[in-house]
Amino acid sequence: MRRAIDDYNMIEDGDKIAVGVSGGKDSIALMLALNSLRRFYPKKFDIIALSISVGFENMDFTPLENLCRDENISLHIEKTQIKDVVFDIRQESNPCSLCAKMRSGALNDAAIKLGCNKVALGHHFDDVTETFMMSLFKEGRINCFSPVTYLDRKKITKIRPMIYLPEKEITYFINKNNLPVIKNTCPADGNTQRQYMKNLILGLEKENKGLKQQIFHAVKTSEIKGWKI
């Protein structure tokens, strides 16, 4: 993670970083890793854990609250009505895209309100390959999210420190340390285009060893905005 941060100059002295924490394994790992890194990283920065509650009544953030208290990490839970808009009012048949945009907006706004100048997201190596392939398959173009994205209108920067980290290593870290993971209660969870692409790439990887690395290399060498060799 530190190599990615250094390669893309993700952190500067005095940064206050809101770590987007859904309670899933990726965001939990990111939060704990950044909290550990700031203790010895030469550039001094602070973090705050920021969760967006979309409005599902059966979401229990208690395990996350307990973990943050044990690790001495400040946690802010921003309550929203995203669930009402996406599922009840709009009744979206494919809710993920709209929900993701609304959660992203709520995360940025809450981070600014808390005095943060950066937002850290838990996208990892596998997310890079899946997003690249989804763009190719679904949109017919070569595209992927950037390691660092500055939002002009919001005056805030998004960083993705785990882009070099395979998902399997995150899973191992979570399981080895018996860390709590909050179950996603969204009815669309596990039945998305991203899950389809994840399964497709896994199947292709079995027949083409090293395929994920080749896709990742393609991302870095395709002159996609924000990426560099």
N, C-alpha and C positions, 0 to 999 in steps of 0.2 A: 504494500500500500504506500509506503514511504517513497518507493521508486517512482510510482505514478505521480505522487504529489510533487516530487522534485522535477520530474520530466516536464510537467505542465505548469509549474509555478502556481500550484493551487492555493497555497497558504502564505500569507505575508504577516510580518510583525503587527500585532494589534488587532488582528481579525477577531470578530465575534461570530462564531459559526453556529447556525441553527441546524442540528442534525435531524433530518426528517425520519422519525421513528414510527413505523406502522405497528411494531410489535412482532413482525416476522423476523426470521433468522438473519436476513441480509442487513436490515437496519439495526438490529441488536448488535451484530458483529461490528458494523461500522461505528456505532456509538462507543462501544467499549474500546475499539482499536484507536479511535481518535482521542479518547480520554487518556489512554496509556501513552500515546505519542506525544501529547502536549506536555508531559512531565519531563521529557528530555530533548524535544525538538528544538533546534537553535532559534527558530522564530517563535516568539511567544504568542499564543492565541488562547481564546476561551471558547467553550462550547455550551450549548443548551440543547436538551432533547426536546423536540417539538413534535407532538402527535396531532393528527387531524381526526377528530371523531366525526364520521359521516352521518351518524344518527341511528345506527343499528342498536336497538335496545339491549341486545344480549352480548354486546362487546364488553369484556371485563378487562380494564387496564390495571387492575391491582398488581399482577405480577410485574408489570413494567414499572409501576410506582415503587414497588419494593426494591427492585434491582437498582433503580436510579438512586434511591435513598442509601442503599448499601455502598454504591460506588461514588457517592457524593456528587451526583450529577443533577443539576437543576432540570426539572421536567415541567413543561407547559402543555396542557391538553386543550386544543382549540375546538370548541363545539360548533358544528355546522348543521345545515339542513340539506346536505347534498343528497342523502338517501331519499328524502321527500321529493326533491326536484326530479331526480333521475328515474326513480322507480314508481312513485305515486302520481306525480303531476305529468311528467313527460311520458312515462311508461315505455321507456326505451327498450326495443327488442335486442339491441346490442349496446348495453349500457357502459361498457368499459371505457370507450374513448371519451365520452362526455364526463364520466366520473373522474377519470384521470386528469382532465383539463381543470375541472372544478377543484379537485384536491390540490393540484399544483398551484392554482391561484390562491387558494386559502392558505397554503403553506408559505408562499411568498409574502402575502399580506401580514400574516401573523409574525413571520421572522422580522419584517420591517418594524412592526409595532413593538417588538421586543428589543429593538436596537441592534439587530444583527446586520452585517454587511454581506454575509455569504450563507448559502444553504447547501449542506452536504447531502447527497442522495446515495442510496445503497446499490446502484447499478454495478454489476460485476462483469467479468469476462464473458460469461455465457449470455448475459443480457446484450452485450455488444454484438455477438454473432447472430443472436436471434432477431434483434432489431434490424440489422443489416439485411438479413434474408427476408424478413417481413416486408421491408421497403421494396426489395427486388421483386418479390412474388406478388404483393398486393398493389403496389404503386407503380411498378415498372421503372424504378429509378434507383441510383446508387446513393444511399443516404444512411445516416446514423446520428444519434445524439452526440454532442461534443463532450470531451472531458471537462472543459471549462466553458461556461456560457454566461456572458454578461447581458443582463436584461436592461436595456436602455430606459424603458418606461418606468420600471420599478427601481432602478438604480441599485440592483442587487446581483450578485454573482452566484451561479450554481456550479458546484464542483462534484466530481464523481471519483473519489479516491480509490475505489476498489476495481477499476476497470481491468487491472492485470490479474485479478484474483479469481480462479475458477470456483464455480458454485460448490463443487464437491469439497473444497477445502473449508469453505464457510460452514457447510453442514457438519464436517468433522469437528471444527472448533466448537460449535454450539453443543454437539452431543458429548464431546469429551469433557466439557466443563459443566454439563448438566444445566444449561441456561434456559430460562423460561421463554417460551414462544407463544404469543397470543394467536389463537386460531382465528382465521379470517371467516367471519360469518356471512359474507356477501353471498347471495345465491348464485352469482355468476362465477365464483371462484373455482378454478380448475376446469372450466369449460370455456376457454377463451382462445382467440387466434394465437396468442403468445404460447399457450400450452400446446396447441397443435404444432407450432413451429419447433418448440422444444423437443417434442416427441419425434418429429421428422428428422431433425439434426442428429438426435441420438441414434436413430435407426441408420442413417447414412454414415455416421461415425464408425459404427461396427464393421461396415464393409470398406470404409476408407479411413484408415487410422491416421490421425493427425489432421482431419478435416477442419475441426474447430480452429486450430492454429493457423491453417491456411486462410480461413475466412477472416480471422482477426488480422492477419497480415494484409489481406486485401483492403480492409478498412483503413489501415494506417498508410497504405500506399496509393489510395485512390483519390487523393486530394480532396477528401471530404472536409468541409469547413471545420476548423478547430482541431483536426488531427495532424500529426506530423510523424515523419519517419524517425 
